[in-house]
Amino acid sequence: MAVDVPRSSFFPDIYNDDWFFMLDPERGLRPVTGIGCVTQYPYDPFRNPDRARSEELGDVLAEGIYWVLDQGRLVQDADIDHWTKFLAKRKRFIEQVLRMVERDDLEPGERARRIAALRGSLGRLARITPSFCHDFLQAWASDHQTWQGFVAQLPACQRRGQAVRQLRRDDTDHAQSDTHRELTARPVTGAARGADGPGLALSREPAAAGRG
């Protein structure tokens, strides 16, 4: 896949960040073209419940916004009503896969592993609200604009060492932006624990700051 890199280098700090890299908040999907051939290492979507939980939010946001585009609509059309419908659609899909796995002729241990992962996804999905998805996209669009402005004012045609020094932060936390946390861990009790196990509750702080 070939993309026009100088136009944007914004990767939000969330699973499926490459899906968001391909998006422009105002114009939708960026122009791309295919070239050559690429393969992917074997991928096991049912590896364990922790992985399923950690990836569910990124899956929801990315697939939900591309569902808007598939309908010929704009990114801005992903309002509360859209996310309400998509979250219900996502729940039906996971439940359907869960029923298929339960009926499938699998080795018992393999069936149990897949069921646990799917229930982990459902548990995390239950904590994702339409307003959170809407707020995240609003923050992502704002962060995207901020990052574009930052990149535009950087001096060009520098040697690699100069560029690295220009971008280096004073602190040592390069792994995650100060303005974004996908999830915040806090204890939850009672029914909130559900299939999601000892719970992580979604932060209601909208943020999508990226790493470029």
HELIX and SHEET records of a PDB file:
HELIX    1   1 VAL A    5  ARG A    7  5                                   3    
HELIX    2   2 ASP A   17  PHE A   21  1                                   5    
HELIX    3   3 PRO A   49  ASP A   70  1                                  22    
HELIX    4   4 VAL A   75  ASP A   77  5                                   3    
HELIX    5   5 ILE A   80  ARG A  103  1                                  24    
HELIX    6   6 PRO A  108  LEU A  125  1                                  18    
HELIX    7   7 PRO A  130  ALA A  152  1                                  23    
HELIX    8   8 ARG A  160  LEU A  167  1                                   8    
HELIX    9   9 GLY A  190  ALA A  192  5                                   3    
HELIX   10  10 GLY A  194  ASP A  196  5                                   3    
SHEET    1   A 2 ALA A   2  VAL A   3  0                                        
SHEET    2   A 2 VAL A  32  THR A  33 -1                                        
SHEET    1   B 2 PHE A  11  PRO A  12  0                                        
SHEET    2   B 2 GLY A 210  ARG A 211 -1                                        
SHEET    1   C 2 LEU A  23  ASP A  24  0                                        
SHEET    2   C 2 GLY A  28  LEU A  29 -1                                        
END                                                                             
